[in-house]
Amino acid sequence: MDAPRLRTPVLVIYYNRYLTNSDCAMFIKRVARRYSNATLERLVMTGDQVARRAAVLALSLVGDYSSNPVLGRALVDRDRGVRRIAESGIRELWSRVGSRQQQEMLREIADLNDQRQHAEAARMATELIHSSPWIAEAWCQRGTAHYHLGQYDAAIRDCHQALEINPYHFTAAAGMGQCYMLQDNPVAALEAFRRALRLNPGMEEVRAQVVRLQRSLKKDS
């Protein structure tokens, strides 16, 4: 007797159509109409390779910060495609937290950092932290501003706080490593970079830093 065929989730059909036509708006519309976040999260954890990719992408587009642990675990999925989608998608979730006004402030702070207006970014991030200290990305963005302003101790403290709130925040861990490097503290830098890699093994630049630091410390020992 033939074994029963497993039914392909409709989500996979939507995903394959998206890969063909790149119509993100239609993919979002179809997913939102048919799937809850809880069902998508279940597919991330139990689906086959393609279903996991589709579910991670869907959560990245329609999910909210409550899905952070699921996408955080997807960063170490056995499939490289899942990992890459999760890395991009989880960053979106980190900014999709709080009220609309708080999300707009986060975007403005990130834009200020991108535009190298770091003092203003730090000021705005401090304002957001005072009103909403539970937003990890606000701490990380202020840490980024402090880093570029040469205030490495402050940047390390902010990145550490971001990780306390959001233990999947690999960019905060990597940022701490960069600060320790500039403080000529290779042991602490290596520990921070290793933590970043445990969270997100796909960070090749961080992996290269780890290799260099290990060689350097071994040579000096």
N, C-alpha and C positions, 0 to 999 in steps of 0.2 A: 504494500500500500504506500502511495506517495506521501511524503511529509507535507503538512499543510503549508501553503505559502504565506509568509508574513506580509501583512498589508502595508503598503508604502504610505506614510503619513502625508496628508494633503499638503502640509507645510513644505515637504520636499518638492512637490510639484510647483508650488509657488516659487520656491528658491531656484529651481532649474529655469523657470520662465524669467526670473530676475537676471540670472546669469546670461540669458540669451538677449534680453531686450534692455537691460540696465534701467528699467523703470522702477526707481526706488519708491516713488509715491504710490504706485499701484501695489507693490509688494507690501508696503505698510498698511494700505487700506485692506487688502485681503487678510493679512495676519490679524489686524485689530478686530476685524469682523468675526473671525472664527476662533481665535485662541486667547486664552487668559494668560497672564504672566506665569501663573503656577504651572500650567500645562507646558509652556515653553521651557520653564526651568526643569521640569521632569524630563523633557526630551534632551536637554543639554547633558543630563546625568545618565540617561539610560538609552538614548538613541544610537543608531549606527553612525558611521563617520559622516555621511552626508546630512543626516537628520541633525546631528550635533552642530555641524556648520550652520545649517539653516536656522536652528533655534538660537544659537549665539548671535547671529546677525539680527534676527528678529528682536531679541531682547535689547540689543544695542540700539535699535531704532525706536522701539515702542515701550521699552521697560523703564523702570525708575530705579532709584538708588537702593531699593529693597532687594534688587537682584544682584547687588555688588558681590556677595559671597559666592554666588553661582558662577558669575563670570570670572571672579578671582580664581576659583578652582579650575576653570577652563583654561587659564593661562598655562597650566601644566598638563593639559590633555595630551594623550599619546599621539594625536594627529596634529601635524604642523599647521594645517589649514585652520583648524579650530583655534589653535593658539594665536595665530596671526589675526584672526577676526576678533578674538577676545581682547587682544592687546589694544586694538583701535577702539573697540566698542566700550570697554570699561572706562576709558578716559571720558567718553561722552556721559556715562552714568555719574561720574564724579562731579560733573558740572550740572547735572539734572537733579539737584537736591534743593530742598527748601521751597519758599514761595517764588512766584514769578519775579518779584522785585529782587530777591536774593540771587536768583539765577542770572538776572541781568547784571547785577553788580559783579558776580564772578566773571562773567564774560568780559566786562569792561576792565576788570583788574588784569585778566589774562592778556587782553589787547594792549594794555599799558606796558606790561612786561615785554610783549613782543615788539613794541615800539621803543623799547629801551627807556621808557619813562618810569624808572624803577622807584624813585622817591615817591611819586604820586601813587604808584601801584601799592607800595608799602602802606601809605596813609589810608587808602581806601580799604585795603585788606584788614588793617587794624580796626577800622570802623565796623566792618562786617563781623570780625571776630568778637568784638565787644557785644554786639547784638545777638550773634549766633555762633557761639564758640564750638558748637557740635559739627560745623561744616569743615570737614578735613581739608577740602581743596582750598579754602581760604587761608589756612595755615601754610599749605604748601606753596601757594602763590606768594604769600608774604616771605616765605623762606627763599623763594627764587629771587625776589626783589632784594632781600638782604645779601644774598650771595653776590649779585652783580654790583651791589654797593660796597662790597668788601667787608661786610659785617658777618663774618663766618660763624662766630659763636651764636649770634641771634638766628642765623639761618639754620644751624644744626638744631637749635631748640625748637624752631618752628617745624622742621621736617620730622623731628622726633614726635612732636604733638600730633602731626598729621597721621603718623603711623599708629599712634595710640588710639586714635579715633577710627582709622581705616587701616587695618592690618594688611591689606592687599595693595597699599599705595607704593608700588615699586619705584616710581619716580622720586618719591620722597627719600627712600632708602639710598637710591643712586646719588641724589643731591647731597645727602650727608657724606657719602664717600668722597665726592668732589671737594667738599669743604675741608674734610680731614686731610686730603691730599695737599691742599693749599696751606694748611697749618703744619705741614711736615709731620703728620702723624700717620705713617703707613699702616701700622697695626690696626688702628681704629678704622682707617679707610678700607682695608681689606675686609674687615668684619661687616662694614656697611654694604660694600659691593657684593659680598657673598649673600647677604640677606636679600638684596635686590634680585640676585639671580635665582634664589630659591623661590621667590614670588613670580618671577618672569624669566625663565631660562632663555628667552629669545633675544635678550639684550646683548648683542654681540660686542658692542663697544665696552660694556661693563665686563664682559667675560675676558676681553683682551687686557683690561686694567687688572683684573684678578691675576692673570698669568704673569704680567709684568711685576706686580707687587710680590707674588710668591717667589719669583726668581730673585728679586732684589733682597727680600728678607732672608732667603736661604743663603745668598752670597754673603750677607752681613753677619750671619750667625756663626 
